[in-house]
Amino acid sequence: MRRHAPEGYDCPFCTVATGRETAANAETDVVLREPSVTAFVSPKWWESSPGHAIVIPNVHYENLYEIPDGALADVYAAVARIGRALRAATACDGVSTRQHNEPGAGQDVWHFHVHVFPRRRGDDLYLRDDDVRWPSADERKPYAERLRAALANYPPRP
């Protein structure tokens, strides 16, 4: 399998999964921590969709091609919970998910992950890259708090 992570890659998502902070992610960003998955408010925002979440497996898999089916199922079960909670926490019109594999598809962190975006009609999320920014941990914190509170109403489905 072709790998894209450079030699000696220090995976930021593995750091988050183990409960440590990175230069970009604070522990207050984490909204869900389970044995197999972690979800957190993204440190990179599109202004038209602030407070989106990222869901990762706690074990490092570079992309869709290598993640085992069971781990993939755990990630997408968490994605569904995050989507339901995000809709409740933000009163958005709907949610979108994105997942990229390899540089040609836009992957730039070499750890499988799924973005979950709150969406509003006419937000042009996929048409704009000019409204991207990196908000502070203090700015992300209320979004994470609301999402964490909403998740309490969406336990795992049997």
Solvent accessible surface area in square Angstrom, and as a share of the most:
residue,aa,sasa,rsa
1,M,143,0.64
2,R,169,0.62
3,R,129,0.47
4,H,46,0.20
5,A,27,0.21
6,P,82,0.51
7,E,180,0.81
8,G,73,0.70
9,Y,65,0.25
10,D,122,0.63
11,C,11,0.07
12,P,44,0.27
13,F,12,0.05
14,C,34,0.20
15,T,16,0.09
16,V,4,0.03
17,A,12,0.10
18,T,89,0.52
19,G,33,0.32
20,R,144,0.52
21,E,105,0.47
22,T,37,0.21
23,A,123,0.95
24,A,41,0.32
25,N,6,0.03
26,A,16,0.13
27,E,72,0.32
28,T,53,0.31
29,D,0,0.00
30,V,13,0.07
31,V,10,0.06
32,L,19,0.09
33,R,96,0.35
34,E,53,0.24
35,P,136,0.86
36,S,44,0.28
37,V,1,0.01
38,T,0,0.00
39,A,0,0.00
40,F,0,0.00
41,V,1,0.00
42,S,1,0.01
43,P,11,0.07
44,K,59,0.25
45,W,2,0.01
46,W,27,0.10
47,E,80,0.36
48,S,29,0.18
49,S,2,0.01
50,P,42,0.26
51,G,2,0.02
52,H,0,0.00
53,A,0,0.00
54,I,6,0.03
55,V,0,0.00
56,I,0,0.00
57,P,2,0.01
58,N,36,0.18
59,V,92,0.53
60,H,63,0.28
61,Y,40,0.15
62,E,1,0.00
63,N,1,0.01
64,L,76,0.38
65,Y,120,0.46
66,E,43,0.19
67,I,12,0.06
68,P,65,0.41
69,D,119,0.62
70,G,49,0.47
71,A,22,0.17
72,L,45,0.22
73,A,62,0.48
74,D,61,0.32
75,V,0,0.00
76,Y,88,0.33
77,A,60,0.47
78,A,3,0.03
79,V,10,0.06
80,A,44,0.34
81,R,22,0.08
82,I,0,0.00
83,G,7,0.06
84,R,43,0.16
85,A,0,0.00
86,L,3,0.01
87,R,131,0.48
88,A,60,0.46
89,A,22,0.17
90,T,26,0.15
91,A,87,0.68
92,C,11,0.07
93,D,77,0.40
94,G,22,0.21
95,V,58,0.33
96,S,23,0.15
97,T,68,0.39
98,R,77,0.28
99,Q,41,0.18
100,H,41,0.18
101,N,23,0.12
102,E,33,0.15
103,P,72,0.45
104,G,86,0.83
105,A,54,0.42
106,G,45,0.44
107,Q,6,0.03
108,D,100,0.52
109,V,30,0.17
110,W,31,0.11
111,H,0,0.00
112,F,0,0.00
113,H,8,0.03
114,V,0,0.00
115,H,24,0.11
116,V,1,0.00
117,F,2,0.01
118,P,8,0.05
119,R,48,0.17
120,R,111,0.40
121,R,207,0.76
122,G,72,0.69
123,D,14,0.07
124,D,66,0.34
125,L,2,0.01
126,Y,96,0.37
127,L,147,0.73
128,R,94,0.34
129,D,115,0.60
130,D,117,0.61
131,D,16,0.08
132,V,47,0.27
133,R,87,0.32
134,W,158,0.56
135,P,6,0.04
136,S,65,0.42
137,A,36,0.28
138,D,116,0.60
139,E,64,0.29
140,R,12,0.04
141,K,82,0.35
142,P,57,0.36
143,Y,56,0.21
144,A,0,0.00
145,E,79,0.35
146,R,110,0.40
147,L,1,0.01
148,R,87,0.32
149,A,68,0.53
150,A,11,0.09
151,L,10,0.05
152,A,85,0.66
153,N,113,0.58
154,Y,56,0.21
155,P,85,0.53
156,P,86,0.54
157,R,174,0.64
158,P,182,1.14
